[in-house]
Amino acid sequence: MFDWWKQSDRVARRALVAASLGWMLDSFDVMLYALVLPALMAELGMSSTTGGQIQSMTLVAAAIGGVLFGVIADRFGRTRALMLSVLIYSLFTAACGFATSAVQLAVFRVCLGFGMGGEWASGAALVSETWPDRHRGKALAFMQSSWAIGYALATLVSWFIQRQLGLDWRAVFFVGVLPALLTVWIRGRVAEPEIWRRTKAAAATVSVRSALRGPMLKITVALAAMNACTLFAYWGFNTWVPTYLSSAPAAGGIGLGTDTMSLLVYVNQVGTWFGYVTFGFVSDQVGRKRTYVAYLLIAAALIWAYTSTTSVWVLLALGPVASFFATGHFSGFGVVTAELYPTAIRATLQGLTYNSGRIVSAAAPWLVGAVARSHGFSIALTISAVAFLCAAACWVFIPETKGRSIQ
C-alpha cells in the first residue's frame, strides 16, 4: 500500500510532510472556534446569527488570502508562502483569546482567515509539483487527510483544557500559537520544487487571461462553482454541528452533554480521514470525475440522514460514514486543478478557483445560524445536503484529468 511513498525522493516526502503539517495545524486553529462557540456566545453576548457572521467573515478573508497567497507562491516560492501563511494564522488564533467583544473577535478572526486561505494554495502547489503523475492523487489525499487530524486534535485539546483543566475558552485559543514553530523546520528542510525553479529561471510568463481563453474559461467557472457548493456544505454543517449536538431542544438542538458531543465530533474525524485518503487511491485508479461525483451524491443522502435522527447510537454509527463521503472529495480539488493549469500560474489559479468558492461559501455559517434560530438546527443543516447535489451537477462541465502530466 505504501510502495508509492518509497518511490518518491526526499524532496517530495519533505514537501508532503510540510504541507500536511501546515494543513493539519490550519484545521486545528480554525476548528477551535466551532468547538468553543457556545461558550463564546454566552460570555460575549452573541447570538447564533452573530456567531455565524463572524465565521462567514473569516471565510471571506480566507478567500482573499487564498488568492493573494497564490500569487505570492507563484512569484516568490511555495515554501515562503507556506511559512508566512502558517505564521499569520497561528498568531491571530492566539490573539482571539484576548477578545473582549464580538467586534474584537471578528477582527482577529478576519486576520486569521488571511493565513488560513493562503496555506492551501501554497501547500497544494508544493505537493503537486514534487510528486510523480501516477501518485499525485495519493500524495494530495494524504495532505488533505491531515485536516481531519487537526480537527480531531482540536477536539481533544478543547475537551482537555475546558473539561479536565477547568480553564475557559481563552486558554483554548492561546494553544493555537504553537503551529508557528513549524515555520522553523520548513525554512531549514523543505526545498522549492524543481519545476518551479526551472520556470522561474527561464522567466516563463503566462498570463491568467491567456490561460482562461476558450473552453478553459467554462471549466474554471465550473470548478469555482463546484468548490463553492462543497465548501458551502462543509462550513454550513461543521460550524454548527457541535452546537446542534449540545444545545437544548428548546434552542433547536438535541441536548447532548459536552462529553457526548465531543465524542461524536471526534469519531466523525475518523471517517473524514479515511475518506480523504481513500479518495486519492480510488481517483488514481478509476479517474477523478467518477470518484468525485459518487462521493458528492452519497454525501447528500447521508447528511440528510444524519440531521434526521436524535439517537446517539445512530449518530455514532452514521457520523463517520457521512464524514467519509462529505469531506473525502476535497482531496481531489488540488489534483484536478494542478493537472489543468501550467506551473507559472498554477498556485494563482488554484488559489483563485478554490477561494472564489470560499467567498460564496462564507454565507453558509450565517445562513445556517439564521435558519437554525427560527426553525431549529435539524432543518438548517439539511441545506448542506442540497449544496452537495448542486456540486455534483457542476461536473457536467469539468473534464477528466487522470494521467495528465503537469507542465
KELOVEX-68388 format. One line per 5 residues: their letters; for each residue x, y, z of C-alpha. Coordinates in steps of 0.1 Angstrom, whole numbers, plus 5000, padded with zeros to 4 digits. Layout:
# residues N
a = X Y Z ~ ...;
//
This chain:
# residues 407
mfdww = 5000 5000 5000 ~ 5028 5024 5008 ~ 5051 5015 4978 ~ 5041 5048 4963 ~ 5058 5066 4993;
kqsdr = 5091 5047 4987 ~ 5090 5055 4950 ~ 5094 5092 4958 ~ 5126 5111 4967 ~ 5134 5130 4999;
varra = 5124 5164 4984 ~ 5089 5151 4976 ~ 5085 5134 5010 ~ 5095 5165 5029 ~ 5073 5187 5008;
lvaas = 5043 5164 5016 ~ 5051 5164 5053 ~ 5054 5202 5054 ~ 5022 5208 5035 ~ 5004 5182 5056;
lgwml = 5015 5196 5089 ~ 5006 5231 5077 ~ 4971 5220 5067 ~ 4966 5200 5099 ~ 4975 5229 5121;
dsfdv = 4954 5252 5099 ~ 4924 5229 5107 ~ 4934 5228 5144 ~ 4934 5266 5147 ~ 4903 5272 5126;
mlyal = 4882 5245 5143 ~ 4889 5257 5178 ~ 4863 5284 5171 ~ 4835 5259 5164 ~ 4843 5239 5195;
vlpal = 4842 5269 5219 ~ 4814 5287 5201 ~ 4787 5280 5227 ~ 4809 5294 5255 ~ 4819 5324 5233;
maelg = 4783 5333 5226 ~ 4774 5331 5263 ~ 4803 5353 5276 ~ 4804 5379 5248 ~ 4766 5381 5245;
msstt = 4765 5369 5209 ~ 4735 5353 5192 ~ 4738 5323 5168 ~ 4734 5348 5139 ~ 4764 5368 5151;
ggqiq = 4785 5337 5157 ~ 4777 5326 5121 ~ 4785 5361 5107 ~ 4820 5361 5123 ~ 4827 5327 5108;
smtlv = 4815 5339 5075 ~ 4838 5370 5077 ~ 4866 5346 5084 ~ 4859 5326 5052 ~ 4857 5358 5031;
aaaig = 4891 5368 5045 ~ 4904 5333 5037 ~ 4892 5336 5001 ~ 4911 5369 4998 ~ 4941 5354 5014;
gvlfg = 4940 5323 4992 ~ 4941 5344 4960 ~ 4968 5367 4974 ~ 4990 5338 4986 ~ 4986 5320 4953;
viadr = 5002 5350 4936 ~ 5029 5351 4963 ~ 5036 5314 4958 ~ 5040 5318 4921 ~ 5062 5348 4924;
fgrtr = 5083 5341 4955 ~ 5081 5304 4960 ~ 5058 5278 4975 ~ 5078 5274 5008 ~ 5080 5311 5015;
almls = 5042 5315 5010 ~ 5036 5284 5032 ~ 5057 5297 5061 ~ 5040 5332 5060 ~ 5005 5317 5060;
vliys = 5013 5294 5090 ~ 5027 5323 5109 ~ 4997 5345 5103 ~ 4970 5321 5113 ~ 4990 5309 5144;
lftaa = 4995 5344 5158 ~ 4959 5356 5153 ~ 4944 5324 5167 ~ 4962 5332 5199 ~ 4950 5368 5196;
cgfat = 4914 5356 5197 ~ 4920 5346 5233 ~ 4923 5383 5242 ~ 4890 5394 5226 ~ 4866 5411 5250;
savql = 4838 5419 5224 ~ 4823 5405 5193 ~ 4840 5432 5173 ~ 4875 5424 5185 ~ 4869 5387 5179;
avfrv = 4858 5395 5144 ~ 4889 5415 5137 ~ 4912 5387 5149 ~ 4892 5360 5130 ~ 4895 5380 5098;
clgfg = 4932 5383 5101 ~ 4934 5346 5109 ~ 4915 5340 5077 ~ 4941 5356 5055 ~ 4967 5330 5067;
mggew = 4941 5301 5066 ~ 4933 5307 5030 ~ 4970 5310 5020 ~ 4980 5276 5034 ~ 4960 5255 5009;
asgaa = 4971 5273 4978 ~ 5009 5271 4986 ~ 5007 5236 5001 ~ 4988 5221 4972 ~ 5012 5236 4946;
lvset = 5042 5224 4966 ~ 5029 5188 4967 ~ 5016 5187 4931 ~ 5050 5198 4917 ~ 5071 5173 4937;
wpdrh = 5052 5141 4932 ~ 5050 5120 4900 ~ 5018 5118 4880 ~ 5008 5083 4890 ~ 5010 5091 4927;
rgkal = 4999 5127 4928 ~ 4963 5118 4938 ~ 4976 5098 4968 ~ 5000 5124 4979 ~ 4974 5152 4979;
afmqs = 4949 5129 4995 ~ 4973 5124 5025 ~ 4979 5161 5026 ~ 4942 5168 5027 ~ 4936 5140 5053;
swaig = 4957 5160 5078 ~ 4927 5183 5081 ~ 4908 5156 5099 ~ 4937 5150 5122 ~ 4938 5187 5130;
yalat = 4901 5188 5137 ~ 4904 5157 5160 ~ 4933 5173 5177 ~ 4914 5205 5183 ~ 4885 5184 5198;
lvswf = 4909 5167 5222 ~ 4927 5200 5232 ~ 4894 5218 5237 ~ 4880 5190 5258 ~ 4912 5187 5279;
iqrql = 4916 5224 5286 ~ 4879 5231 5293 ~ 4868 5199 5310 ~ 4899 5185 5326 ~ 4918 5216 5335;
gldwr = 4888 5237 5341 ~ 4901 5266 5320 ~ 4879 5288 5298 ~ 4877 5292 5260 ~ 4906 5318 5261;
avffv = 4931 5292 5270 ~ 4920 5271 5241 ~ 4929 5298 5217 ~ 4962 5305 5233 ~ 4973 5270 5224;
gvlpa = 4968 5279 5188 ~ 5001 5298 5186 ~ 5021 5266 5187 ~ 5019 5259 5149 ~ 5042 5289 5144;
lltvw = 5071 5267 5154 ~ 5065 5247 5121 ~ 5080 5276 5101 ~ 5114 5270 5116 ~ 5115 5234 5103;
irgrv = 5102 5244 5068 ~ 5128 5271 5064 ~ 5157 5247 5071 ~ 5144 5214 5055 ~ 5120 5220 5026;
aepei = 5132 5229 4991 ~ 5113 5247 4964 ~ 5100 5223 4936 ~ 5125 5218 4907 ~ 5098 5226 4881;
wrrtk = 5090 5259 4898 ~ 5128 5268 4899 ~ 5132 5260 4862 ~ 5102 5281 4853 ~ 5114 5310 4874;
aaaat = 5149 5308 4860 ~ 5136 5307 4824 ~ 5115 5338 4833 ~ 5085 5319 4818 ~ 5054 5341 4817;
vsvrs = 5018 5330 4813 ~ 4990 5354 4819 ~ 4959 5344 4837 ~ 4939 5359 4809 ~ 4956 5338 4782;
alrgp = 4952 5306 4803 ~ 4914 5311 4806 ~ 4905 5316 4770 ~ 4881 5294 4752 ~ 4869 5262 4769;
mlkit = 4892 5268 4799 ~ 4870 5297 4810 ~ 4839 5275 4812 ~ 4859 5248 4830 ~ 4873 5273 4855;
valaa = 4839 5287 4863 ~ 4825 5252 4868 ~ 4854 5244 4891 ~ 4848 5275 4912 ~ 4811 5268 4913;
mnact = 4816 5232 4923 ~ 4840 5241 4950 ~ 4817 5269 4963 ~ 4789 5243 4967 ~ 4812 5218 4986;
lfayw = 4827 5244 5008 ~ 4792 5259 5015 ~ 4780 5224 5026 ~ 4812 5218 5047 ~ 4812 5251 5066;
gfntw = 4774 5252 5070 ~ 4775 5218 5085 ~ 4807 5217 5105 ~ 4805 5252 5120 ~ 4772 5243 5138;
vptyl = 4773 5205 5144 ~ 4789 5209 5179 ~ 4762 5235 5188 ~ 4735 5213 5173 ~ 4745 5183 5193;
ssapa = 4750 5201 5226 ~ 4722 5228 5225 ~ 4689 5221 5243 ~ 4659 5211 5222 ~ 4643 5244 5231;
aggig = 4672 5261 5213 ~ 4669 5239 5182 ~ 4695 5212 5192 ~ 4692 5177 5206 ~ 4705 5183 5241;
lgtdt = 4736 5161 5244 ~ 4762 5167 5271 ~ 4795 5182 5263 ~ 4814 5149 5267 ~ 4790 5131 5243;
msllv = 4792 5159 5218 ~ 4830 5158 5219 ~ 4830 5121 5214 ~ 4807 5123 5184 ~ 4827 5151 5167;
yvnqv = 4859 5132 5174 ~ 4846 5099 5159 ~ 4834 5117 5128 ~ 4870 5127 5121 ~ 4880 5091 5118;
gtwfg = 4856 5087 5089 ~ 4869 5120 5075 ~ 4905 5108 5075 ~ 4897 5076 5057 ~ 4875 5095 5032;
yvtfg = 4904 5118 5023 ~ 4929 5090 5019 ~ 4906 5066 5000 ~ 4896 5093 4975 ~ 4933 5096 4964;
fvsdq = 4937 5059 4958 ~ 4903 5055 4941 ~ 4908 5085 4918 ~ 4942 5074 4908 ~ 4926 5041 4897;
vgrkr = 4892 5050 4882 ~ 4895 5087 4875 ~ 4889 5120 4892 ~ 4855 5127 4878 ~ 4836 5095 4886;
tyvay = 4851 5094 4921 ~ 4842 5130 4928 ~ 4805 5126 4916 ~ 4800 5094 4936 ~ 4813 5110 4968;
lliaa = 4791 5141 4964 ~ 4759 5122 4957 ~ 4764 5098 4986 ~ 4773 5127 5009 ~ 4740 5144 5001;
aliwa = 4720 5114 5012 ~ 4740 5107 5044 ~ 4740 5144 5056 ~ 4702 5144 5053 ~ 4700 5111 5073;
ytstt = 4724 5125 5100 ~ 4701 5155 5106 ~ 4670 5134 5107 ~ 4678 5114 5139 ~ 4683 5122 5176;
svwvl = 4696 5087 5186 ~ 4731 5089 5200 ~ 4739 5054 5187 ~ 4727 5061 5152 ~ 4747 5094 5152;
lalgp = 4777 5075 5164 ~ 4774 5049 5136 ~ 4763 5073 5109 ~ 4787 5102 5116 ~ 4819 5086 5104;
vasff = 4803 5073 5072 ~ 4787 5106 5064 ~ 4820 5124 5071 ~ 4838 5098 5049 ~ 4819 5110 5018;
atghf = 4811 5146 5028 ~ 4847 5156 5031 ~ 4868 5130 5013 ~ 4862 5146 4979 ~ 4883 5176 4989;
sgfgv = 4914 5155 4982 ~ 4906 5158 4945 ~ 4905 5195 4940 ~ 4942 5201 4943 ~ 4949 5172 4919;
vtael = 4924 5184 4892 ~ 4935 5220 4892 ~ 4972 5210 4892 ~ 4966 5189 4861 ~ 4947 5217 4843;
yptai = 4969 5248 4849 ~ 5006 5255 4839 ~ 5034 5259 4865 ~ 5039 5297 4861 ~ 5003 5304 4873;
ratlq = 4993 5271 4889 ~ 4992 5284 4925 ~ 4974 5316 4914 ~ 4947 5297 4896 ~ 4944 5271 4923;
gltyn = 4940 5299 4948 ~ 4915 5317 4926 ~ 4892 5287 4919 ~ 4894 5274 4954 ~ 4889 5307 4972;
sgriv = 4864 5323 4949 ~ 4843 5293 4960 ~ 4851 5303 4996 ~ 4835 5337 4991 ~ 4802 5321 4982;
saaap = 4806 5295 5010 ~ 4811 5323 5035 ~ 4774 5328 5036 ~ 4769 5293 5049 ~ 4776 5298 5087;
wlvga = 4755 5329 5087 ~ 4726 5313 5067 ~ 4725 5281 5088 ~ 4728 5301 5120 ~ 4699 5323 5109;
varsh = 4677 5294 5098 ~ 4685 5275 5130 ~ 4674 5304 5151 ~ 4639 5303 5135 ~ 4635 5267 5125;
gfsia = 4660 5247 5145 ~ 4693 5232 5136 ~ 4680 5199 5121 ~ 4662 5218 5093 ~ 4690 5243 5089;
ltisa = 4717 5217 5084 ~ 4699 5199 5056 ~ 4709 5229 5034 ~ 4743 5212 5032 ~ 4727 5182 5016;
vaflc = 4712 5204 4988 ~ 4746 5220 4983 ~ 4762 5187 4977 ~ 4737 5179 4950 ~ 4744 5212 4932;
aaacw = 4782 5204 4934 ~ 4777 5171 4917 ~ 4758 5188 4888 ~ 4788 5211 4881 ~ 4808 5181 4870;
vfipe = 4789 5181 4837 ~ 4814 5208 4826 ~ 4846 5196 4841 ~ 4868 5171 4822 ~ 4887 5140 4834;
tkgrs = 4923 5148 4842 ~ 4937 5114 4853 ~ 4971 5107 4838 ~ 4979 5142 4827 ~ 5015 5154 4833;
iq = 5019 5188 4849 ~ 5038 5214 4828;
//
